[in-house]
Amino acid sequence: MDDSATSAAQAGEDDERLSKALQEADFASAGRLQVLDLDRIKRHFGDNWPRIAAKAQAMIRQTVEKTLLRGDVFVEVGELAFVLIFPNLAKEQAQVKTAAISREIARKLIGDSNSDARFDFSAVVAAIPKGKTFDAANILGNLDALLDSEEALGATTEPAVLETTEANMTRAEQVEMELRRLITDVKFVFRPLWFVSKSALSTYLCLPVRDFGAQRRETGYRVIEIANERSLIMALDFIVLERCIAELKAMQQDGRQFLLSCPVHYETLAGVSSRTRFLEACARLPRSQQRFLLFHIVALPQRAPQGRVLEITGLLKPRARAVSIGMPLGETDFRSFVGSGVFAVGVDLNDWEGAERSLMKRMDGFVAGAHKSGLETFIHGLTSLSMTTAAIGSGFDYLHSDIILPDVDAPAHIHKFMSAELFRAFVTQE
């Protein structure tokens, strides 16, 4: 079959898939139908575009197709316009996934996922009447008609990047703007954890990072500017999970092996609705990749009901290799976690403001209490050789030092890292 016949057959297949998808009830009602417009990239290259167009378009298709899972729909509706449908994702998850795709395309074509050549995408939020037929060959026009019709219940088009200069925004508007900024501004680093007894770097913690100007960078949940907003915490958890899924898929394709720790906030898991949606998103990860995923529960309340913790860990464990929990350094009694399915507890010293002498005593108590309950331990945020030595001496099973083992842009294949290298790296830094 020649190229023109193949293209025609593919176009017919795409039209059929898109027409069928559009006739399914409620696909767009949750914002799962996304329109990705990459015309700005064409303008970025200007007169050079005709020369690179074919290769660029092939790369774009390949990038999008690598992110798709069973049931997802991807159809080209113009030279650089695409419709994507994620039937298994909620609105925020679909937006996060489309934003991640656009950033990856920007990174590959321009070399900077935060370039000014940011791409536009929209989420069509409308109830498509069951049985209504659309001509997939003119999908963009049909979407306009759908949004203008009385049958489109509460239809709106939401741009991925929303800029406003209005000073008097409502709380809901502030939250909506912050969500948009999280989707577009959050990047990722991977924190290597040294497995002390095995002298190996095998596990990486996926951390969201966000730059606020040239002088300020925040990590973890501090990337959210509106404090204690549960909807934004949940949205960030979906953003991080989406990146972890993509990273594990790339790992399998590249032939690497490592363990990836995915942080998730207790608030996301405590609510029935948000927990259900999070678990549904986790189910999209193939079992062959789940065995490389660890869930790390963050911000567990001091008096969290033991039954709730047991329920949460019991639901997470079948979807990953193991579950760990972040705890305050002063904790020494971990008996409530015995038999819960939790394999490790750990601490983050990034917020520690006390003296090192007091810190070392607390390390000893933390590790002793955890090991007594049969739990492994980890610590990160170590900033000096003395703290690192103390952590090793206290018996932490996994550790990360900000100076000795810097965060990386992508996880590496599991490899040996001897203690001599650890201290040699510190001397080099000095």
Secondary structure, 3 states (H helix, E strand, C coil): CCHHHHHHHHHHHHHHHHHHHHCCCCCCCCCCEEEEECHHHHHHHHHHHHHHHHHHHHHHHHHHHHHCCCCCEEEEEECCEEEEECCCCCHHHHHHHHHHHHHHHHHHHHCCCCCCCCCEEEEEECCCCCCCCCCHHHHHHHHHHHHHCCCCCCCEEEECCCCCCCCCCCHHHHHHHHHHHHHHHCEEEEEEEEECCCCEEEEEEEEEEEECCCCCEEEHHHHCCCCCCHHHHHHHHHHHHHHHHHHHHHHHHHCCCCEEEEEEEHHHHHCHHHHHHHHHHHCCCCHHHHCCEEEEEECCCCCCCHHHHHHHHHHHHHHCCEEEEECCCCCCCCHHHCCCCEEEEEEEHHHCCCCHHHHHHHHHHHHHHHHHCCCEEEEEEECCHHHHHHHHHHCCCEEEECCCCCCECCCCCCEECCHHHHHHHHHHHC
